[in-house]
Amino acid sequence: MVDLKTTYLGLELKNPLVASASPLSEKVDTVRQLEEAGVAAVVVHSLFEEQIIQESLELDRFLSRDTNSFAEALTHLPEAGKYSLGPEVYVEHIRRLKAAVNIPVIGSLNGVSSGGWIKYAQKIEAAGADALELNLYYLPTEVDLDGAAVEANYLHIVRDVRAQINIPLAVKLSPFITALPHFARRMADAGANGLVLFNRFYQPDFDLEALEVVPNLKLSTSTELLLPLRWIAILHNQVDVDFALTSGVHTAEDILKAMMAGAKVAMTASALLKNGPAYAARLLDDLVAWMEAHEYGSIRQMQGSLCQQASGNQAAFERANYMKVLGSY
Ligand SMILES: Cc1cc2nc3c(=O)[nH]c(=O)nc-3n(C[C@H](O)[C@H](O)[C@H](O)COP(=O)(O)O)c2cc1C
């Protein structure tokens, strides 16, 4: 019998498969199905800074009756109703999920600035969340804004959120950071207990007939695994945080690779959205079958076994590999 247990952010998990933040967490029943199919924990879809600000603007308008400035401010925010839950409803949803399932429930806050909205970290904790994932999804497009300022802002937010809560904190990061190892260490110093690599950026497309820029959401495939796989392999044992791999986890082999790179958990959203919550059971069955066939006794035993330091081929992760790959064509 193989031992699938792992730990993540101090939580004891029965296996390394975690449902990543997605609409699957919007319904209590679906989260129950995920639990029945065997996922070890669920990250709830995010509560966005914009949602919280929007609600406080509405309150402001109610108090000041200044309808003009309110209308102006709202044009910069997403349309009301585009997101499924308002902030208080979100917090209540966490409470309901905690009452409905036994697996850990990880709340998710998504924002890019420090401010009053961060107090929702406390509310999510008070609702019973086992941990908080902070998603820093920001695209710097201003020429005056340099990388150091963007990173300082991220660190500032992490410190602010950390100061609000006692539960573990994971930060979901973009891959577009110049010196990721150094930044990852600063994240740990700022109070992050885990790093979730990586945020998947949705690139808008052009509609050539309508001459419009259109949103474009395509689910991932396993090919996207390689970017977080490489970086977790590089960072494992260098930075004192737990790593969660997200992007491209579709098969048991993808989970195994994530573990060997050094991740504590493999998170999946697209595969579950595409195949339904019950697909988690298939992933776990395949995981066990592979481990038995290859005589692995436990997940812990394989975690980090192919990280950069342990792989016996450090150069494979670095520039040297670049020439080799080009030459191999
Ligand atoms: C429809 C959809 C909604 C998502 N919503 C969120 C969200 O609310 N918060 C978040 O941090 N990530 C969100 N994600 C990103 C996923 O959690 C995940 O990181 C990303 O899809 C990459 O993993 P995958 O390859 O398994 O899909 C969403 C993804 C999809 C496809």
The ligand as a Gaussian input file, in Angstrom:
#p B3LYP/6-31G(d) Opt

LIG

0 1
 C      -12.318000      29.379000     -15.192000
 C      -11.161000      29.602000     -14.274000
 C      -11.310000      30.386000     -13.132000
 C      -10.229000      30.619000     -12.270000
 N      -10.392000      31.386000     -11.169000
 C       -9.330000      31.622000     -10.362000
 C       -9.470000      32.407000      -9.189000
 O      -10.555000      32.873000      -8.850000
 N       -8.358000      32.624000      -8.442000
 C       -7.136000      32.112000      -8.752000
 O       -6.162000      32.327000      -8.042000
 N       -6.982000      31.334000      -9.844000
 C       -8.038000      31.089000     -10.645000
 N       -7.878000      30.312000     -11.752000
 C       -6.535000      29.779000     -12.049000
 C       -6.401000      28.325000     -11.561000
 O       -6.513000      28.241000     -10.160000
 C       -5.057000      27.721000     -11.987000
 O       -3.993000      28.349000     -11.295000
 C       -4.778000      27.855000     -13.487000
 O       -5.932000      27.552000     -14.231000
 C       -3.666000      26.905000     -13.906000
 O       -3.971000      25.591000     -13.545000
 P       -4.575000      24.508000     -14.579000
 O       -3.579000      24.336000     -15.652000
 O       -4.782000      23.291000     -13.741000
 O       -5.864000      25.079000     -15.092000
 C       -8.959000      30.050000     -12.582000
 C       -8.832000      29.227000     -13.718000
 C       -9.899000      28.997000     -14.549000
 C       -9.706000      28.121000     -15.754000

